[in-house]
Amino acid sequence: MYCQKGLCAYSEKELCNPKFITLENWNKDKYKRELSREEKGSIKGDLEHFDESLKSKKAWLWENLFIVDTHINCRIKGQKSIKSILKPDSPNYDPYKYLDFDFETGRFIPNMSLSQQEIEDVLYMITTLGLNCYASERKKQLENFIELKELGSKRKPHEYITAWRMTLKLLEENKK
């Protein structure tokens, strides 16, 4: 959770209160904070094997493990096959190359400047990884942050970072 800043690796939805993953909670490589039952219950997420085909023989492979939203892992992705085009930690992954964000719907869509095969692969992975599972929640949060920004606030969202950055880029382009 710490390396993902408490966010789902796919949807960027917050999985735990940021206070649980601050540096003060760690003693070298070990988590030292004792969490209450209520605090433990508030932490959401599953350890997910990006490529399920590696799970039986290489379940330990670090490059294949992410913490993801439980709903996405269990109800949406499950054991579906994957395409590595949207693997979040891939050196070639660039959300600005592969994705566009439709602010009106709060949904990610494939970047239409891609090849037809890439568009199909990205669309498949948007669905498989549940990137739009929380579209309405994401849209509402972004609307709130736009209002705060217009009021001069420097506060930034903790979750849905990619959508926020794409929204800011769109707002800047619309000013011109």
BAMI-671235 format. One record per residue: residue number from 0; y negated, x, z of N, C-alpha, C in turn. Coordinates in pm, whole numbers, padded with zeros to 5 digits. Layout:
N
+--------+--------+--------+--------+--------+--------+--------+--------+--------+--------+
: tormar :   n.c2 :   n.c1 :   n.c3 :  ca.c2 :  ca.c1 :  ca.c3 :   c.c2 :   c.c1 :   c.c3 :
+--------+--------+--------+--------+--------+--------+--------+--------+--------+--------+
:    NUM :      Y :      X :      Z :      Y :      X :      Z :      Y :      X :      Z :
...
+--------+--------+--------+--------+--------+--------+--------+--------+--------+--------+
//
This chain:
176
+--------+--------+--------+--------+--------+--------+--------+--------+--------+--------+
: tormar :   n.c2 :   n.c1 :   n.c3 :  ca.c2 :  ca.c1 :  ca.c3 :   c.c2 :   c.c1 :   c.c3 :
+--------+--------+--------+--------+--------+--------+--------+--------+--------+--------+
:      0 :  00120 :  00082 :  00000 :  00000 :  00000 :  00000 : -00126 :  00087 :  00000 :
:      1 : -00119 :  00198 :  00071 : -00237 :  00282 :  00083 : -00283 :  00332 : -00053 :
:      2 : -00189 :  00383 : -00135 : -00232 :  00437 : -00265 : -00281 :  00330 : -00360 :
:      3 : -00245 :  00205 : -00337 : -00293 :  00095 : -00420 : -00411 :  00022 : -00356 :
:      4 : -00464 :  00079 : -00248 : -00579 :  00022 : -00177 : -00553 : -00121 : -00131 :
:      5 : -00427 : -00151 : -00101 : -00391 : -00284 : -00049 : -00387 : -00393 : -00155 :
:      6 : -00389 : -00354 : -00282 : -00392 : -00452 : -00391 : -00259 : -00457 : -00464 :
:      7 : -00229 : -00572 : -00522 : -00113 : -00586 : -00610 : -00135 : -00494 : -00730 :
:      8 : -00034 : -00418 : -00765 : -00046 : -00323 : -00876 : -00071 : -00393 : -01009 :
:      9 : -00036 : -00519 : -01019 : -00052 : -00592 : -01145 : -00177 : -00679 : -01145 :
:     10 : -00187 : -00772 : -01053 : -00295 : -00871 : -01054 : -00423 : -00822 : -00986 :
:     11 : -00413 : -00716 : -00906 : -00523 : -00664 : -00824 : -00566 : -00764 : -00717 :
:     12 : -00479 : -00856 : -00681 : -00503 : -00948 : -00570 : -00481 : -00872 : -00440 :
:     13 : -00564 : -00900 : -00341 : -00552 : -00835 : -00211 : -00421 : -00878 : -00143 :
:     14 : -00343 : -00780 : -00097 : -00217 : -00808 : -00030 : -00226 : -00790 :  00121 :
:     15 : -00329 : -00720 :  00166 : -00348 : -00703 :  00310 : -00496 : -00678 :  00338 :
:     16 : -00533 : -00701 :  00461 : -00669 : -00673 :  00504 : -00694 : -00523 :  00489 :
:     17 : -00806 : -00484 :  00427 : -00834 : -00342 :  00407 : -00832 : -00259 :  00535 :
:     18 : -00857 : -00323 :  00650 : -00858 : -00247 :  00776 : -00719 : -00190 :  00809 :
:     19 : -00614 : -00248 :  00753 : -00478 : -00200 :  00781 : -00446 : -00069 :  00708 :
:     20 : -00522 : -00035 :  00608 : -00487 :  00083 :  00528 : -00592 :  00194 :  00533 :
:     21 : -00681 :  00189 :  00631 : -00780 :  00296 :  00644 : -00713 :  00424 :  00694 :
:     22 : -00777 :  00536 :  00672 : -00722 :  00666 :  00712 : -00695 :  00675 :  00862 :
:     23 : -00772 :  00605 :  00942 : -00754 :  00610 :  01087 : -00617 :  00560 :  01131 :
:     24 : -00550 :  00485 :  01046 : -00417 :  00430 :  01079 : -00304 :  00529 :  01053 :
:     25 : -00337 :  00647 :  01003 : -00233 :  00742 :  00963 : -00240 :  00868 :  01048 :
:     26 : -00124 :  00919 :  01084 : -00110 :  01046 :  01153 : -00023 :  01132 :  01061 :
:     27 : -00087 :  01221 :  00990 : -00021 :  01298 :  00884 :  00034 :  01199 :  00781 :
:     28 :  00164 :  01193 :  00763 :  00222 :  01104 :  00663 :  00282 :  00978 :  00724 :
:     29 :  00256 :  00952 :  00849 :  00319 :  00839 :  00918 :  00214 :  00737 :  00963 :
:     30 :  00246 :  00611 :  00941 :  00158 :  00503 :  00985 :  00170 :  00492 :  01136 :
:     31 :  00059 :  00499 :  01209 :  00066 :  00504 :  01354 :  00022 :  00375 :  01423 :
:     32 : -00036 :  00284 :  01349 : -00088 :  00162 :  01411 :  00025 :  00062 :  01437 :
:     33 :  00024 :  00003 :  01554 :  00121 : -00102 :  01587 :  00056 : -00236 :  01551 :
:     34 :  00118 : -00309 :  01460 :  00064 : -00437 :  01415 :  00125 : -00551 :  01496 :
:     35 :  00042 : -00649 :  01524 :  00091 : -00769 :  01593 :  00176 : -00850 :  01496 :
:     36 :  00250 : -00944 :  01548 :  00332 : -01032 :  01464 :  00244 : -01105 :  01362 :
:     37 :  00128 : -01153 :  01408 :  00035 : -01223 :  01319 : -00016 : -01131 :  01208 :
:     38 : -00050 : -01007 :  01245 : -00097 : -00911 :  01145 :  00014 : -00881 :  01044 :
:     39 :  00135 : -00860 :  01092 :  00247 : -00834 :  01001 :  00267 : -00951 :  00906 :
:     40 :  00253 : -01073 :  00958 :  00270 : -01192 :  00876 :  00162 : -01211 :  00771 :
:     41 :  00046 : -01147 :  00793 : -00064 : -01162 :  00697 : -00051 : -01065 :  00580 :
:     42 :  00040 : -00970 :  00588 :  00059 : -00873 :  00480 :  00157 : -00932 :  00380 :
:     43 :  00111 : -00940 :  00255 :  00193 : -00998 :  00149 :  00236 : -00886 :  00055 :
:     44 :  00343 : -00906 : -00014 :  00382 : -00810 : -00116 :  00526 : -00766 : -00105 :
:     45 :  00578 : -00723 : -00217 :  00715 : -00674 : -00229 :  00714 : -00537 : -00295 :
:     46 :  00815 : -00459 : -00261 :  00839 : -00335 : -00334 :  00906 : -00376 : -00465 :
:     47 :  00847 : -00341 : -00575 :  00892 : -00390 : -00705 :  00934 : -00273 : -00794 :
:     48 :  01044 : -00291 : -00865 :  01090 : -00194 : -00964 :  01034 : -00238 : -01100 :
:     49 :  00939 : -00162 : -01152 :  00874 : -00198 : -01278 :  00979 : -00221 : -01387 :
:     50 :  01066 : -00125 : -01404 :  01174 : -00138 : -01502 :  01303 : -00168 : -01426 :
:     51 :  01343 : -00293 : -01426 :  01461 : -00337 : -01350 :  01588 : -00265 : -01394 :
:     52 :  01593 : -00219 : -01519 :  01714 : -00152 : -01568 :  01739 : -00020 : -01496 :
:     53 :  01636 :  00038 : -01434 :  01652 :  00164 : -01360 :  01696 :  00141 : -01216 :
:     54 :  01691 :  00018 : -01170 :  01714 : -00013 : -01029 :  01855 :  00024 : -00981 :
:     55 :  01957 : -00003 : -01060 :  02094 :  00020 : -01014 :  02127 :  00169 : -00995 :
:     56 :  02074 :  00255 : -01080 :  02109 :  00397 : -01070 :  01995 :  00485 : -01018 :
:     57 :  01873 :  00438 : -01031 :  01758 :  00519 : -00988 :  01658 :  00434 : -00910 :
:     58 :  01707 :  00359 : -00814 :  01620 :  00271 : -00734 :  01512 :  00348 : -00661 :
:     59 :  01535 :  00473 : -00633 :  01444 :  00558 : -00557 :  01333 :  00619 : -00643 :
:     60 :  01339 :  00605 : -00772 :  01245 :  00672 : -00863 :  01101 :  00626 : -00836 :
:     61 :  01022 :  00714 : -00781 :  00885 :  00683 : -00737 :  00800 :  00624 : -00850 :
:     62 :  00813 :  00678 : -00971 :  00732 :  00632 : -01085 :  00765 :  00489 : -01126 :
:     63 :  00870 :  00432 : -01070 :  00912 :  00297 : -01107 :  00882 :  00196 : -00996 :
:     64 :  00821 :  00241 : -00887 :  00799 :  00153 : -00772 :  00652 :  00117 : -00755 :
:     65 :  00627 : -00010 : -00730 :  00492 : -00059 : -00701 :  00502 : -00164 : -00591 :
:     66 :  00391 : -00184 : -00522 :  00380 : -00298 : -00431 :  00309 : -00407 : -00512 :
:     67 :  00372 : -00523 : -00518 :  00315 : -00633 : -00596 :  00320 : -00762 : -00515 :
:     68 :  00240 : -00855 : -00556 :  00235 : -00987 : -00496 :  00375 : -01050 : -00500 :
:     69 :  00418 : -01105 : -00388 :  00552 : -01162 : -00377 :  00575 : -01272 : -00481 :
:     70 :  00477 : -01359 : -00500 :  00491 : -01468 : -00597 :  00514 : -01411 : -00738 :
:     71 :  00437 : -01312 : -00774 :  00452 : -01251 : -00906 :  00589 : -01186 : -00919 :
:     72 :  00630 : -01111 : -00818 :  00758 : -01041 : -00824 :  00876 : -01136 : -00831 :
:     73 :  00877 : -01238 : -00746 :  00994 : -01326 : -00735 :  00993 : -01441 : -00834 :
:     74 :  00878 : -01498 : -00861 :  00873 : -01619 : -00944 :  00836 : -01593 : -01090 :
:     75 :  00762 : -01486 : -01116 :  00713 : -01464 : -01252 :  00788 : -01350 : -01321 :
:     76 :  00780 : -01230 : -01267 :  00843 : -01115 : -01334 :  00993 : -01114 : -01315 :
:     77 :  01039 : -01123 : -01193 :  01182 : -01122 : -01168 :  01250 : -01003 : -01234 :
:     78 :  01350 : -01029 : -01313 :  01426 : -00922 : -01379 :  01399 : -00915 : -01529 :
:     79 :  01285 : -00966 : -01571 :  01251 : -00961 : -01713 :  01241 : -00818 : -01762 :
:     80 :  01272 : -00799 : -01888 :  01254 : -00666 : -01948 :  01105 : -00638 : -01961 :
:     81 :  01073 : -00512 : -01970 :  00931 : -00474 : -01975 :  00902 : -00391 : -02099 :
:     82 :  00774 : -00380 : -02126 :  00723 : -00288 : -02227 :  00623 : -00202 : -02151 :
:     83 :  00627 : -00074 : -02169 :  00548 :  00016 : -02085 :  00399 :  00017 : -02118 :
:     84 :  00355 : -00060 : -02214 :  00215 : -00058 : -02259 :  00116 : -00089 : -02146 :
:     85 :  00154 : -00171 : -02048 :  00063 : -00203 : -01937 :  00114 : -00149 : -01803 :
:     86 :  00190 : -00042 : -01806 :  00237 :  00018 : -01679 :  00116 :  00079 : -01609 :
:     87 :  00082 :  00028 : -01489 : -00045 :  00063 : -01425 : -00068 :  00211 : -01397 :
:     88 :  00037 :  00289 : -01376 :  00017 :  00431 : -01346 :  00049 :  00524 : -01463 :
:     89 :  00069 :  00467 : -01580 :  00098 :  00548 : -01698 : -00025 :  00630 : -01737 :
:     90 : -00007 :  00756 : -01774 : -00121 :  00836 : -01818 : -00193 :  00775 : -01939 :
:     91 : -00121 :  00696 : -02018 : -00180 :  00635 : -02138 : -00241 :  00498 : -02111 :
:     92 : -00226 :  00447 : -01990 : -00276 :  00313 : -01960 : -00428 :  00313 : -01950 :
:     93 : -00489 :  00225 : -02026 : -00633 :  00207 : -02023 : -00661 :  00058 : -02039 :
:     94 : -00695 : -00011 : -01931 : -00715 : -00156 : -01943 : -00822 : -00193 : -02044 :
:     95 : -00921 : -00105 : -02065 : -01028 : -00136 : -02159 : -00982 : -00123 : -02303 :
:     96 : -00877 : -00047 : -02325 : -00820 : -00035 : -02459 : -00731 : -00156 : -02491 :
:     97 : -00653 : -00199 : -02394 : -00551 : -00301 : -02419 : -00592 : -00443 : -02384 :
:     98 : -00688 : -00458 : -02295 : -00723 : -00592 : -02246 : -00868 : -00627 : -02271 :
:     99 : -00893 : -00755 : -02284 : -01026 : -00814 : -02276 : -01019 : -00916 : -02165 :
:    100 : -01135 : -00953 : -02113 : -01139 : -01051 : -02006 : -01225 : -01168 : -02050 :
:    101 : -01169 : -01287 : -02044 : -01240 : -01410 : -02077 : -01296 : -01468 : -01948 :
:    102 : -01424 : -01445 : -01925 : -01485 : -01489 : -01800 : -01482 : -01641 : -01784 :
:    103 : -01496 : -01713 : -01892 : -01497 : -01860 : -01885 : -01368 : -01916 : -01825 :
:    104 : -01257 : -01851 : -01853 : -01128 : -01898 : -01801 : -01076 : -01812 : -01686 :
:    105 : -01134 : -01693 : -01668 : -01086 : -01602 : -01565 : -00956 : -01533 : -01604 :
:    106 : -00927 : -01531 : -01734 : -00797 : -01481 : -01781 : -00811 : -01353 : -01864 :
:    107 : -00711 : -01268 : -01850 : -00701 : -01151 : -01936 : -00635 : -01193 : -02067 :
:    108 : -00681 : -01133 : -02175 : -00625 : -01156 : -02308 : -00609 : -01020 : -02375 :
:    109 : -00525 : -01011 : -02477 : -00513 : -00882 : -02547 : -00643 : -00849 : -02620 :
:    110 : -00673 : -00722 : -02627 : -00786 : -00674 : -02705 : -00750 : -00694 : -02852 :
:    111 : -00829 : -00770 : -02923 : -00796 : -00805 : -03061 : -00815 : -00691 : -03160 :
:    112 : -00864 : -00575 : -03115 : -00876 : -00461 : -03205 : -00745 : -00381 : -03212 :
:    113 : -00644 : -00423 : -03137 : -00514 : -00357 : -03139 : -00435 : -00398 : -03263 :
:    114 : -00328 : -00324 : -03290 : -00238 : -00363 : -03399 : -00168 : -00493 : -03359 :
:    115 : -00111 : -00562 : -03456 : -00042 : -00688 : -03428 :  00072 : -00667 : -03328 :
:    116 :  00147 : -00558 : -03343 :  00258 : -00530 : -03251 :  00206 : -00505 : -03109 :
:    117 :  00097 : -00429 : -03098 :  00039 : -00403 : -02966 : -00011 : -00532 : -02902 :
:    118 : -00074 : -00620 : -02981 : -00121 : -00748 : -02929 : -00004 : -00829 : -02875 :
:    119 :  00105 : -00832 : -02949 :  00225 : -00905 : -02903 :  00282 : -00844 : -02776 :
:    120 :  00287 : -00710 : -02770 :  00339 : -00641 : -02651 :  00249 : -00667 : -02529 :
:    121 :  00118 : -00659 : -02549 :  00025 : -00683 : -02439 :  00034 : -00828 : -02393 :
:    122 :  00040 : -00922 : -02484 :  00053 : -01063 : -02448 :  00181 : -01087 : -02368 :
:    123 :  00290 : -01028 : -02411 :  00417 : -01039 : -02338 :  00402 : -00985 : -02196 :
:    124 :  00338 : -00869 : -02182 :  00325 : -00808 : -02050 :  00223 : -00879 : -01963 :
:    125 :  00118 : -00937 : -02021 :  00025 : -01019 : -01942 :  00103 : -01131 : -01874 :
:    126 :  00191 : -01194 : -01949 :  00273 : -01302 : -01895 :  00376 : -01249 : -01797 :
:    127 :  00448 : -01144 : -01834 :  00555 : -01088 : -01751 :  00503 : -01037 : -01618 :
:    128 :  00388 : -00972 : -01617 :  00333 : -00916 : -01494 :  00246 : -01015 : -01417 :
:    129 :  00233 : -01135 : -01468 :  00156 : -01237 : -01397 :  00008 : -01205 : -01384 :
:    130 : -00048 : -01138 : -01484 : -00189 : -01098 : -01474 : -00283 : -01217 : -01462 :
:    131 : -00243 : -01332 : -01512 : -00331 : -01449 : -01505 : -00285 : -01552 : -01402 :
:    132 : -00194 : -01512 : -01318 : -00140 : -01601 : -01215 : -00250 : -01655 : -01123 :
:    133 : -00348 : -01573 : -01094 : -00456 : -01612 : -01003 : -00590 : -01624 : -01076 :
:    134 : -00587 : -01671 : -01200 : -00708 : -01676 : -01283 : -00819 : -01758 : -01220 :
:    135 : -00789 : -01875 : -01167 : -00896 : -01960 : -01112 : -00954 : -01898 : -00985 :
:    136 : -00869 : -01840 : -00902 : -00917 : -01772 : -00781 : -01004 : -01652 : -00818 :
:    137 : -00959 : -01576 : -00917 : -01033 : -01458 : -00963 : -01168 : -01501 : -01020 :
:    138 : -01170 : -01607 : -01101 : -01294 : -01655 : -01161 : -01394 : -01697 : -01054 :
:    139 : -01347 : -01769 : -00954 : -01435 : -01815 : -00846 : -01494 : -01695 : -00771 :
:    140 : -01412 : -01596 : -00742 : -01463 : -01479 : -00672 : -01567 : -01405 : -00757 :
:    141 : -01540 : -01390 : -00885 : -01635 : -01321 : -00973 : -01766 : -01397 : -00984 :
:    142 : -01760 : -01529 : -00990 : -01883 : -01610 : -00992 : -01966 : -01584 : -00866 :
:    143 : -01899 : -01577 : -00751 : -01970 : -01549 : -00626 : -02036 : -01412 : -00628 :
:    144 : -01965 : -01312 : -00681 : -02022 : -01178 : -00685 : -02134 : -01166 : -00787 :
:    145 : -02128 : -01242 : -00894 : -02240 : -01243 : -00989 : -02364 : -01300 : -00922 :
:    146 : -02348 : -01409 : -00847 : -02461 : -01466 : -00773 : -02519 : -01365 : -00676 :
:    147 : -02433 : -01296 : -00601 : -02481 : -01194 : -00508 : -02554 : -01082 : -00581 :
:    148 : -02500 : -01041 : -00695 : -02564 : -00935 : -00774 : -02703 : -00979 : -00820 :
:    149 : -02714 : -01104 : -00865 : -02843 : -01156 : -00909 : -02944 : -01163 : -00795 :
:    150 : -02894 : -01174 : -00672 : -02981 : -01176 : -00555 : -03012 : -01035 : -00504 :
:    151 : -02963 : -00934 : -00576 : -02993 : -00796 : -00541 : -02890 : -00727 : -00454 :
:    152 : -02781 : -00791 : -00426 : -02677 : -00731 : -00342 : -02605 : -00620 : -00418 :
:    153 : -02571 : -00516 : -00347 : -02495 : -00404 : -00404 : -02346 : -00418 : -00371 :
:    154 : -02311 : -00522 : -00299 : -02172 : -00544 : -00257 : -02083 : -00565 : -00379 :
:    155 : -01964 : -00506 : -00374 : -01868 : -00517 : -00483 : -01740 : -00579 : -00430 :
:    156 : -01666 : -00647 : -00517 : -01540 : -00706 : -00471 : -01436 : -00599 : -00439 :
:    157 : -01349 : -00632 : -00345 : -01240 : -00541 : -00309 : -01118 : -00567 : -00399 :
:    158 : -01105 : -00687 : -00450 : -00992 : -00720 : -00536 : -01043 : -00758 : -00675 :
:    159 : -00951 : -00766 : -00768 : -00983 : -00801 : -00908 : -01085 : -00704 : -00969 :
:    160 : -01064 : -00577 : -00944 : -01159 : -00472 : -00983 : -01176 : -00463 : -01135 :
:    161 : -01067 : -00466 : -01208 : -01076 : -00453 : -01354 : -01153 : -00570 : -01413 :
:    162 : -01125 : -00691 : -01368 : -01197 : -00809 : -01417 : -01345 : -00799 : -01383 :
:    163 : -01377 : -00749 : -01264 : -01517 : -00733 : -01223 : -01588 : -00633 : -01315 :
:    164 : -01525 : -00520 : -01341 : -01588 : -00419 : -01427 : -01607 : -00471 : -01569 :
:    165 : -01509 : -00545 : -01619 : -01522 : -00602 : -01753 : -01632 : -00708 : -01756 :
:    166 : -01645 : -00783 : -01648 : -01752 : -00884 : -01638 : -01888 : -00817 : -01637 :
:    167 : -01902 : -00710 : -01559 : -02029 : -00637 : -01555 : -02065 : -00582 : -01693 :
:    168 : -01967 : -00529 : -01762 : -01990 : -00476 : -01897 : -02039 : -00587 : -01990 :
:    169 : -01976 : -00703 : -01981 : -02015 : -00818 : -02062 : -02158 : -00863 : -02028 :
:    170 : -02191 : -00866 : -01900 : -02327 : -00904 : -01858 : -02431 : -00807 : -01912 :
:    171 : -02398 : -00677 : -01908 : -02490 : -00575 : -01961 : -02509 : -00592 : -02111 :
:    172 : -02400 : -00619 : -02183 : -02409 : -00638 : -02328 : -02491 : -00761 : -02362 :
:    173 : -02481 : -00865 : -02282 : -02556 : -00989 : -02307 : -02705 : -00974 : -02278 :
:    174 : -02743 : -00874 : -02197 : -02884 : -00849 : -02167 : -02955 : -00790 : -02288 :
:    175 : -02880 : -00718 : -02370 : -02940 : -00645 : -02484 : -02981 : -00736 : -02595 :
+--------+--------+--------+--------+--------+--------+--------+--------+--------+--------+
//
